[in-house]
Amino acid sequence: MNDAAVAAGRLARGLEPLHSQVYFAPEGEPAYTAAGLEPGRMSYFAPRAAPMGAVGASVVTATFYNFSPRLVAKSVPRAWELVSAPDLLDVRFAVADASLRRTLGDDAVASPEMAEAAGLARTAAGAVTPDGRPLAAGHLDVPWPTAPHLVLWHALSILREHRGDGHIALLVEAGLSGLEALVTATATGTGFTVAFARGSRGWSAAEWNAAVAGLADRGLLQPADTAGDDAVEPVLTDEGTALRKRIENDTHRLGAAPWSALGADGATRLGELGGAFVRTALANGAFPAEGVFAARPKG
């Protein structure tokens, strides 16, 4: 694995919380429902899909990948009858503005460091190409905001979806369905908890356990008793661990090009600036403290 690709991947993953915190922001659902969306998961699916326009449930299921199609279909396409995609984009930026101000503070939002980070991130995002990257392509067509903290957030959104689009291509190549990808990612112990992964993505315990059984038959998970009513905790085999590692390394490789536009010094500087903002946001409750993420291994 190319060292530059690994470094780019680590930078991308390190900065991603500044983008993804918007999906957990308490400001989100009230703002979206005030705009006209129905309460619940519609406030996730529609705003995230809005850069692609008023697309159907199949497109959202395909591009988001690990959600149950029936969960998506509860929100899309009805959302577009309630609020237009362009209007949702405006609300989405307003939610990002509110959540970043809450977790970073107005002084950080207005700081020279924020303006510098925004410029660097925009340079990287400007190097994103749309080829085979539908979510990133949609974000590329969204007009740039002017406030530096929103420029940073939008740039990181483009870069995150670019990386994610490449990751999905690798999951398809590996023969992992959306649910199987979710199960194996949870089994790494570095992502969502089983309860949150299954519940937030709309899969029943029976569907989850069927996927576990199928992956065990392929030698990717250790055999488990899947006959009960509770979703089992999946455990990767050596083969499954190797597959997830290969997918992660190849995701670094496919996602590295935009970051190379910064050069080594620029990437290092963005990592320093963005890393400080991430630490502040995490310390100020950007994500729920319990029940969502698996405990990271120490050491």
C-alpha positions, 0 to 999 in steps of 0.5 A, a space after each residue: 500500500 502506497 504511503 501517500 494513500 494511507 496518509 490521505 486515508 488517515 487524514 480523511 478519516 480524521 477530519 470526517 467528524 466535522 462533516 458527519 456530526 451534522 447527522 447527529 446534531 439536535 438542530 437538525 430534525 426541528 429545522 427540517 420539520 419546520 421546513 415541511 419534512 415529516 419527523 423521523 428518518 426523513 430528516 436524514 435521507 432527504 437532506 443527504 440525498 438533496 444534492 442529487 436532486 429529487 431522486 427516487 428510493 432506489 437511487 438513495 438505497 444504492 448510494 447510501 448502500 447499507 440501509 434497508 430499502 423499505 426504510 428508505 422508501 418510507 421517506 423517499 420520494 415523499 420528501 420531495 412532495 413536501 420540500 424541494 431539494 434546493 430548499 432542503 440544501 439551504 436548511 442543511 447549510 443552516 443546520 451545519 452552521 448551527 451545529 458547528 457554532 455550538 460545538 466549536 464556538 463563535 470565536 473558532 468559527 471566525 478565526 484565521 485558522 478556520 479560514 486557512 483550513 477552509 481554503 485548504 479543504 476547498 483546494 482538495 475538494 476542487 480536485 474531486 472528479 465525478 467519474 463513478 462517484 454519484 454522491 460526490 458528483 451531486 455535492 460538486 454541483 451545489 453552490 459554494 457557501 461563503 462563510 469559511 466554516 461552511 466552506 470547510 464543511 461543504 468541502 469535507 462533505 464532497 471529500 467524504 462522499 467521494 471516498 464513500 462512493 469508492 468504498 461502495 464500489 469496493 464492497 460491490 466488487 467483494 460481493 458484500 451486499 449493503 447489509 453484509 457490509 454493515 455486519 462486517 464493518 460492525 464486526 471490526 469493533 471500530 464502527 457502530 454498535 450492533 444495536 445502533 447499526 441494525 436499528 438505524 439502518 432498518 434491518 430486523 434481527 432475523 435479517 441481520 442473523 441471516 446475513 451473519 449466517 451467510 457470511 459464516 458460510 463464506 468463511 468471513 465470520 465465525 459460526 454463531 447461533 442465529 436461531 434466537 430473536 436477538 441480533 447476534 454479535 458478529 465475529 470476523 474470521 482471519 479471512 474476514 479480517 483480511 477482507 475488511 483490511 483490503 477494502 479499507 486499504 483500497 478505499 485509501 487508494 481510491 480516495 487519495 487523489 484529491 488530497 494529493 492536490 494539497 501536497 505534503 505540507 498542505 495536507 499536514 497543515 490541514 490535519 493540524 488545523 482540522 484535528 484541533 477543530 475535531 477535538 473541540 467538537 468531540 469535547 463539546 458533544 458532537 456525537 452521542 456519548 453512548 449507544 452508537 459507536 463501538 468501544 475503540 481498542 486501546 493502545 
